[in-house]
Each structure stands twice: as C-alpha cells, then as structure tokens.
Amino acid sequence: MRNIAGSLLLLACIAFVSIPAGPAGARELVDRIVAIVEEEPIFLSDVDDAMAEVLYMAKMRGESMPSDSEEVAALRKDLLESVIERQIVIAKAKKLGIEVTRTEVEDAMDDWVSDMVKASGSEAAFETELERQGMTLRDLKAQYRKDIENQLIVSRFMRQQFQNIMVSEAEIQEFYDTKPDSVPGVPEVVGLAHIIVIPKVTTEHEIRVSQRIDAIMERLRDGEAFALIAKDFSDDAGTRADGGRLGTVSLGDLREDIAGIASDLEPGEVSGPIRTQYGIEIVKLDAREGDLNTLSHIYIEMRPSRQDTLEAMQLADEIHDRAVAGESFEDLAAAYSDDSETRDKGGFVGDLEVGALDPQYREALAGLEPGEVSDVLKTAHGFQILKLTERTLGRPPDFGEAREWIRSILESRKREELFQEWLAGARDEIYVKRMDF
C-alpha cells in the first residue's frame, strides 16, 4: 500500500485538494492523539484527512482502491508514517530557523481558495458546497491555515536541502526508450463554445424584496438599533439571532463582495443596500483595529423560485432546438447567453483538455462531431448547451514533448532517495512517540 500513500513528498503535494467532509467541531468529540513528534501531537483526524485526500487523488487518477479492511488498515498505517515524516521535517526546519511570514501564508491561502473555486466551476458553486458542508469561507481558512503554513515550511526545507539534483540527457533518453507507457500522452483537446441560461428572479419577487429593503432603511433612518432590525428581517439564519453579527475578522476571510463593502466603511457606519450575486447586503462596521474588522450584516435572499427555474429551462430548450435546426450558435449566444465573458465571442470558451473537464461535460461531448451541439445540461451554473467546435485526439508524445516531464520524474526520484537517507538520520535526533492505532 505504500505506493498509494507515497512519501512525505507526495503527501505534501496532495494536501488540501478538497473541501473537508464536515465542520471541524463535529469530529473533535471523537478525536484522539495517535503520535507525538517533539511536542506536537498528531491526531486521528490528521490521518483521516490524509486518507480522504489520498483516496480522492487515487480515484481521480484511475488507480486501484483498497478493496478490503486489511488494505484500508495498512494504508492508514502508512499514512500515519507519512504524517509523522512531515512533522519530523517541520520540527527539523524549525530547529534550522526556517520560517514563513503571515503574508506568505495568506497569499498561499488565497491561491488555494482560488484553485478550489476553479475546481468547483464558479464562485457560486464553491459557496454552495461550503454551505452544504455547514461551513463558511472563514471556517475553511481557520481550519487549514496552520496546515498551509506547515506546507510552506516543508516546501522551503525541501528546496534548501535537496536542490542540487542532476539528471543527464542519457538518463532521460533511457527512460523514454524503455518505459514509454509510463510517459503521459499528449491529451485530447476540444474546442468548446457554450450558451448558458441562468434562472433569474421574477419582477414580482424583486418588488417584494424592494419593499422589505425600504422598510429596513426607514427603520435605520429612524435610529433603530441595527441588531434589532437584523433579527426582524435578515435571511441569514446563522447570524440573525445574534443581530446579524459576523464577528471580528480580517477582510481576506470574507466573501469578496462583503469585503468590498466593509472596506469603504468607517466604524459605526452602515452601508446602503448593495446587490450581490447572492442577494442584498447591508453591512455595518462596528469597529476596526488594524486589519481586524468587527462586522454585522442584514442579508435579504434573492434566489430564483421553482417557476423562475422552469422558465429558464424552457428558454434553454428553445435555444437548443433553434441551434439544432441550423440557426447560428454564435448569434444565439450573443442574444441569450448569460455568460458575459463569452457572449460576445459567440460563446467560445476555449481549447480545453478533455481529461480536465467535469464528467458531465465529458459525457455530453463524447458522441459529438465538430459543429454539433449537446442536449441541454442542468449544471450548478445554470442550463448549458455545448457546441463542439473542434477535436484533437490524444497521442503518444515525441521525445521533445516528454523530455521535461521525464526530467521532473527522475529528479523527484533522486530527491526522494536523498530524503529517505536524511530521514534515517533525523529520526535519531527528533523525538517520536506512537500511540495505539
């Protein structure tokens, strides 16, 4: 099973690939310490997180999964050793004075969140997934901030200790000649255009929301306490009972739209009603100290109704039928698509690797010839119609295309050998205690 779990190097690379399976507090009740490295405890939940991440990556790569309880138990033991190895590196790095700044951690956190938003397909889909997991972006960052800091420390240590790795052209050529099946092929690429119809709130709903906003603003102008108004009006069930209080946070821990509102306020000031992609926000800055802001808000939801969604689906079906009948897809995209970034380009999204597409899209495109359109797809983003503009089939790479990939693999192997030699010595000077597991 060690080949699935990999070494510390692999474990470091696969961290934080998915949103955790639930709020951290839900598992702390059954958590326990399974090892100690120096004075740092390793919890059962650390191993469980690593297990979920490794299995996720193995599934994405099409690798075999553990098939019985014995294999699962063996993988868990291997992963515990990998987590211990990572903690040994962190302990050694700290002894050597290797540190990272708060700015570096926050930048890495932002990059990580950005990658997860892209993997989700859109910011709205990402927010929906967070909500499904019972988390906020602030919760997610708080849970993983220390992990990301450790990840940066590990990466910096590995670069400093094992940077002079040399791979010859002869070694690269030998690998290419003797192990051609190990080299990933040039991927299949499709040119893709789309039309997306997003369900929209009806005029009647807009009017009702406008009336609620007018009532809120009138009470604010009359001097009534913000917290009392939030309790009466806010649709945010998580903060309503507490008078809309969001707490004390840095702006980087907030949704971008709320952060933008709060940054323009002075302490004690209340924003006007501002439309966001989620609804209407009215934000109060209660206090500010340095980078920390104490905030409250009133949130009025503006989600499409079932009828709104049905009307969007009917419009998408009509557009699809017109495209199939021969009407210009580009003209239809310009007239109807709700994607402002591609609408004026005839809906053209770009040339995309098929393997990187969501399975739903891969399936929809599988039987299409260039110029054909898919059925209407119901996705997290709305109702989408895809057009295949071209398809370039995958193929084995030539040596020039494979050279850098092979070099990277061989460098990683040599770095791993050096790391294992280093680790054997480090174990003698770093205190490690394992508990029953």
Rosetta blueprint (number, residue, H / E / L):
1 M L
2 R H
3 N H
4 I H
5 A H
6 G L
7 S L
8 L H
9 L H
10 L H
11 L H
12 A H
13 C H
14 I H
15 A L
16 F L
17 V L
18 S L
19 I L
20 P L
21 A L
22 G L
23 P L
24 A L
25 G H
26 A H
27 R H
28 E H
29 L L
30 V L
31 D L
32 R L
33 I E
34 V E
35 A E
36 I E
37 V E
38 E L
39 E L
40 E E
41 P E
42 I E
43 F E
44 L H
45 S H
46 D H
47 V H
48 D H
49 D H
50 A H
51 M H
52 A H
53 E H
54 V H
55 L H
56 Y H
57 M H
58 A H
59 K H
60 M H
61 R L
62 G L
63 E L
64 S L
65 M L
66 P L
67 S L
68 D L
69 S H
70 E H
71 E H
72 V H
73 A H
74 A H
75 L H
76 R H
77 K H
78 D H
79 L H
80 L H
81 E H
82 S H
83 V H
84 I H
85 E H
86 R H
87 Q H
88 I H
89 V H
90 I H
91 A H
92 K H
93 A H
94 K H
95 K H
96 L L
97 G L
98 I L
99 E L
100 V L
101 T L
102 R H
103 T H
104 E H
105 V H
106 E H
107 D H
108 A H
109 M H
110 D H
111 D H
112 W H
113 V H
114 S H
115 D H
116 M H
117 V H
118 K H
119 A H
120 S H
121 G L
122 S L
123 E H
124 A H
125 A H
126 F H
127 E H
128 T H
129 E H
130 L H
131 E H
132 R H
133 Q L
134 G L
135 M L
136 T L
137 L H
138 R H
139 D H
140 L H
141 K H
142 A H
143 Q H
144 Y H
145 R H
146 K H
147 D H
148 I H
149 E H
150 N H
151 Q H
152 L H
153 I H
154 V H
155 S H
156 R H
157 F H
158 M H
159 R H
160 Q H
161 Q H
162 F L
163 Q L
164 N L
165 I L
166 M L
167 V L
168 S L
169 E H
170 A H
171 E H
172 I H
173 Q H
174 E H
175 F H
176 Y H
177 D H
178 T H
179 K L
180 P H
181 D H
182 S H
183 V L
184 P L
185 G L
186 V E
187 P L
188 E L
189 V E
190 V E
191 G E
192 L E
193 A E
194 H E
195 I E
196 I E
197 V E
198 I L
199 P L
200 K L
201 V L
202 T L
203 T H
204 E H
205 H H
206 E H
207 I H
208 R H
209 V H
210 S H
211 Q H
212 R H
213 I H
214 D H
215 A H
216 I H
217 M H
218 E H
219 R H
220 L H
221 R H
222 D L
223 G L
224 E L
225 A L
226 F H
227 A H
228 L H
229 I H
230 A H
231 K H
232 D H
233 F H
234 S L
235 D L
236 D L
237 A H
238 G H
239 T H
240 R H
241 A L
242 D L
243 G L
244 G L
245 R E
246 L E
247 G E
248 T E
249 V E
250 S E
251 L H
252 G H
253 D H
254 L L
255 R L
256 E H
257 D H
258 I H
259 A H
260 G H
261 I H
262 A H
263 S H
264 D L
265 L L
266 E L
267 P L
268 G L
269 E L
270 V E
271 S L
272 G L
273 P L
274 I E
275 R E
276 T L
277 Q L
278 Y L
279 G E
280 I E
281 E E
282 I E
283 V E
284 K E
285 L E
286 D E
287 A E
288 R E
289 E E
290 G L
291 D L
292 L E
293 N E
294 T E
295 L E
296 S E
297 H E
298 I E
299 Y E
300 I E
301 E E
302 M L
303 R L
304 P L
305 S L
306 R H
307 Q H
308 D H
309 T H
310 L H
311 E H
312 A H
313 M H
314 Q H
315 L H
316 A H
317 D H
318 E H
319 I H
320 H H
321 D H
322 R H
323 A H
324 V H
325 A L
326 G L
327 E L
328 S L
329 F H
330 E H
331 D H
332 L H
333 A H
334 A H
335 A H
336 Y H
337 S L
338 D L
339 D L
340 S H
341 E H
342 T H
343 R H
344 D L
345 K L
346 G L
347 G L
348 F E
349 V E
350 G E
351 D E
352 L E
353 E E
354 V H
355 G H
356 A H
357 L L
358 D L
359 P H
360 Q H
361 Y H
362 R H
363 E H
364 A H
365 L H
366 A H
367 G L
368 L L
369 E L
370 P L
371 G L
372 E L
373 V E
374 S L
375 D L
376 V L
377 L E
378 K E
379 T E
380 A L
381 H L
382 G E
383 F E
384 Q E
385 I E
386 L E
387 K E
388 L E
389 T E
390 E E
391 R E
392 T E
393 L L
394 G L
395 R E
396 P L
397 P L
398 D L
399 F H
400 G H
401 E H
402 A H
403 R H
404 E H
405 W H
406 I H
407 R H
408 S H
409 I H
410 L H
411 E H
412 S H
413 R H
414 K H
415 R H
416 E H
417 E H
418 L H
419 F H
420 Q H
421 E H
422 W H
423 L H
424 A H
425 G H
426 A H
427 R L
428 D L
429 E L
430 I L
431 Y L
432 V E
433 K E
434 R E
435 M L
436 D L
437 F L
